[in-house]
Amino acid sequence: MSEFTLRLRRYDPESGEPPYWESHTIELEPHRSVLEGILQARGRFDGSIGIRCSCRAAICGSCGVRINGQPGLACHTHLDEALERSTDGTIAVEPMGNMPVIKDLIVDMDAVHWKKIQSVTPWLLAREPVPEREYLVDREAMVDVTQSMACIQCGACVSDCLAMEVDSDFTGPAALAKAYRFVGDPRDAEHSERLTAMSEDPHGLYTCTHCFKCVDACPKGVNPMGQIMRLRRIAGSDHHIEDRNNGYRHEHAFVNNVRRNGLLHEADLLPDSYGGKFNPRAVPELLASMPIAIRGLLRGKITPKKALLHPHKASKELRAIFDRIESKPERYELNLYVSGTDEDNEPTTTEALA
């Protein structure tokens, strides 16, 4: 048995008091979970400690919290591992972010997480005519959506999403990963309608900032950001949805900018996203960006020469890479969640000798 000190963030909105930290020393084997430590503290010291839990096997997703500032499942985090990540010798446990706190470590997932899940129509809209028996689906098609199907709706990705901190109306990584579950399913009848709705939503598909926070937070390897990027590629490259948020044109401007210059020339990125410097759609955006450009000039972060003339040009080798990729008859998507790495497919010694 070892001693561990838990610092729990306590808060009861109904009391009118501000949040505060409370410490408890518990005794458990190091391999036991943080959840067991919290339950021991509740049983021994304070029965009013609020924590949501159920399966204790990292399946139900109920016990999502922040441990030492990082989102995770309390039942899936060992006490010794949590202590190693601590900077002050204690294990700090607090509620997940981006969701209102009901009490202590319990957040209101209905108000944010489940509301956003419902917004993406999280069920199959079957193709017609419906077959008399089951649908027959290629194995590759189901492998493609297996990763998004692994989500246990714990809300860890929502808790750490930086875009949601800035824009609380953002659909969010969990809901968009759930959306890919059906966009990638060949049995669904409304791929285009789903993609159009997410693309046209000003808080939808193109609000993600590629921060990778949701990728690191997910305890099941769902890679929500990867699912969002796949939705974008399908919407733009396959369905050619030119959304009102300019996400489609911005991504194409980004690619063409790098292909032309070798390195990103940010001065061209904004006008190119709106059709070029002299396109009427670009004028309001350029005017709106002037205060930022002026501050950059005054502080020496940019110079007129670099803003107007990019010193880099793409090499022949880089252009050849673009040409090779774009000449492929179809896009190749990697799903390492299921198929693993190249090393997994290497023949064994026996197979090689045979």
N, C-alpha and C positions, 0 to 999 in steps of 0.2 A: 504493500500500500504506500502511496506517495501523497503528499499534500500539494494542492494547487489552489491558488487564489483567483477566484472569479470576480471580475468587476462588471456588474450588470447595470445597464442603463435603465432606470426606473422612470415611468411616467404614467400618470392617470389623468387624462384630459378632464374628467369630471370633477377632479379635486380643485382645479384652478391653480395648482402649484406648478412651477417649472420642472423640467426633467432634472434628474440628479443621478449620480453614480453611487452604487452600493456594493461593498466588497464582502465576499463570503469565502472562508477556507473550507475546502472539501477534501475528503480522503478517498481516493480510488486508484486502481491500477492505471499506469500510464497509457495503456492501450485502450482504455475505456473512452467513450465519446464525450464531447462537450455537453451534449444533451443530457447524458446521465449525470454529469456534474451539476447542471442546472436543476434537474429534478431532485438530486440529493439536497441541494441548498434549499429548495422549496420545502422538502419534507422535513428537514432538520431545523431550519432557521426562520423561514418566512413563507407561510402557505399562500400568501397573496401574490407571489411572483407569477406574472403572466407569461406563458410560453405555449405555442401551438405545436402539437406533435401527434403522431399516430403510429406509423408502421415501424419506426426505428431501424429501417433497413434501406434507406435512401431510395425508396420507391414512390412514396406518396407525395413528397415535396412539401409537406406541411411545416417542417421546422427550419425554414430558411431564415437566417439571421446574418448579421455582420460580425465576424470574429477577427479581432485585431484590425478592424477597418476593411476587411475583405469579405465579400459575400460568400456564403456557403451553407451547407446543410449541417446543423448542429449534431445530428446523429451520424454523420459521415466524416466528422473531423475528430481525430484522436486528441486527447489532452496533451500528450507529449509533443505532438506535431504543432499544436496551437501555441504551446509554451515556447517552442523553438522560434516561432515567428514573432514572438513578443519582444518589445524593446525595453520593458520595465519589470519583467519577471512576473507579470500578472496576465490573465487571459481576459481581454475586454470583449464583452458581448453586448451588442446593441441591435435595435430593429433595423430591418432593411430600409433602404432609401427610396425616394420617389413615390412613396405611398404613405397616406396618413396613418398615424399610430392610434390603435384602439386602446391598448394598455401594455406597458412595458415592452416586451419583445414581439407583440402581436400587431401586425399591420392590417389595414383594411384592403385586402386584395380585390374585393368586389368593386370598390370605388375606382380602381385604376386597372389592375391586371386583367380581371375577367371582363370588365367593360370593353377593353380594347380587343380582347380575344373575340368577343361577340361581334365586333365591328367588321371582322374579315369573313363573316359567314363560315364558321368553322365546321362545316359538314359537307358531305359529298352531294353535289347537284347532278344526279345521274343522267347519263345520255339516254336518249330514247331511239328506238323502242327498247324497253327494258327486257333483257333475255328471260326466257322461262326458267332457266337455272342460273348458275353463277356467271359473272363476267370472266372472260379469259384474258389475263394480262401478262405481258412478257415479263420474265424475271428481271431484266435490266431496268424496266420501268419501276418496279417495286423496290429494287435496290436503291434507285435514285431518291426515293422519298423516305427510306428507312431512317436516315439521320434525323430528319425533322420529326419523325414519329417517335423518336426516343425521348422527346421532351416530357418531363414530369410536372410541368407547370409550377415550379417552385418559386419563380419570380426573381431568381438571383440576377438574371440578365437585366431585368427591369430596374432592379435596385441600383445597379452600377452604370446604367446608360447615361452618358454625358449629354446626349442630345435631349433626353427627357428632362434633365435638370434645367436646360435652357428653354425648352418647348414642351410643356406638360401635355400638350395636345398631340404630340408625336405618337403615331400608332404603336411604336415600340418594337424591340427585337423579338419578344416572345410571340406577339400576334403576327408579325410578318413571317417568322419561321413557320408558324402554324399555317399561314396562307400558302406557303410553298408546298406544304403537304398535299394540297388539293390542286394547285396549279401544275405540279409535277405528276399528278395522277391522271393517266389517260382515260379513266372512266368518268371524269368530271366533264360536264357539258359547257361550262362557262369560264374557260380559261381567259379568253379575251376580255370578258366583262369584269372579271376579278382584277386583272392587270390594269385595265383602264381606270377603274375606281381607285386603285392604290396609287397609280401614277398621277391622276388628276387631283388627288387629295393634297392640299398644301402642307399637310402634316404627315404625309404618307411616305411612299417609297424612297423619295429623294432627300429626306430629312436626315438620314443616317450619315454620320461624319467619319466613318471608317476608323473609330478610335480603338477597336479591338477589345474594349472592356467586356462586352458580352461574351466574347470568345473565351476569355480567361475566367469569367465568372461561372460559366455553365458547368455543373457537376457531371453532366452526361455526354459532353462532347458534341452537342448539337450544332455548335458554330452558327449562331443566329446571324451574324454579320455575313457569313458565306451564303446563307440562304437569301438574304436581302440582295446581295450582289447578283445571285443567279436570277432572282425575280427581275432585276433591272436589265440583265442581258436578254432575257426572254422578251420583256416588254419592248425594249428598244430594237434589238437585232432581229427577233422573229416576228413580232407583231407590229413593229414600226409605229409605236404609239408616241406621237409628239405631244407631250403634255403641256398644259398651261403654266406649269412651274418651271419650265425651261430645263428640266433635268436631262431630257433626251439630247437636246442641242449642246448642253454644257459638257456632257460626257464625250460626245463626238468632237467637240472643240478641243477638249483636253488631249484626246488621242492624236488628233491632227497636229496640235501644237508640238507635242513631243516628237512626232514623226518628222516634222519640218525642222525643228531646232535642235533635236538631240536632248536638250534639257528644257524644262518648262519655262516659257517666257510669260510670266504672269501678267504683264502689261497688255498682252494680246488676248489672254484667256477670257476676260470679261466681255470685250466687244465681239470676239469670235463666237461666244455663246449666244449672242443675240443677232448674228448674221453679219458682223463686220462693223468697223468704226463708223461707217456712213449709213448704216441701216437705221431707219427711224426707231426701231425697237431698242436699239443700243443707246440712243441719245439720253433718255431719262436715267438709265443705269450709270452711264459715264458721268453725268452731272452729279448724281447722288454719291459717287465715289470720290469726287474731287476733294472734299475735306480730308479724307484719309490720305490721298495722294499728296496733298500739300503738307500735312504733318510729317509724312515720310521724307519729303524733300528737305524740310526744315531741320529734321533730326539726322539727316545724312544717311538714312537707310536706303534711299534710292537716289539715282542721279538722272537728269534728263537724257543723257546719252544711253544709259542702260535701259531706261524706260522706252525709248524710241527705237534703239538699235540693239538687237540681241547679239552678243559676241559669239554665240555658238551656232553651229549648223550641224544637222544630223550627218553622221558618217555613212558611207556606203554600206558598212556592215549592219548598222542599225536599220537602215531602210530595207535591207535584204530580209531582216527578221520580220518586219511588218509585212512585206510582200509574201513571204512564205506562209505566215499565219493566215493572211487574208485570202490566199489562194486555195485553202483547204475547202473541200465541198461542204463540210459541216463542222460546227463547233464541237470541240472535245471537252467534256466536263469531267473533272476528277472528283471521285467520291472516296477519299481515303478513309472515311469512317467505316466502310465495309470492305473495300478492296485492299487496304493496307498499303505497304510500300513495295517498291520493286524487289527488294531483298526477299520478300515473302514468296515471290514467284520463281526464284532461282532454283534450278534442279538440285536435288540432293546428290551426294557422292555416288550412291547406287544408281540413280537415274542417269547421271552423267556417264558412268562407265558402261551402262547398258546401251 
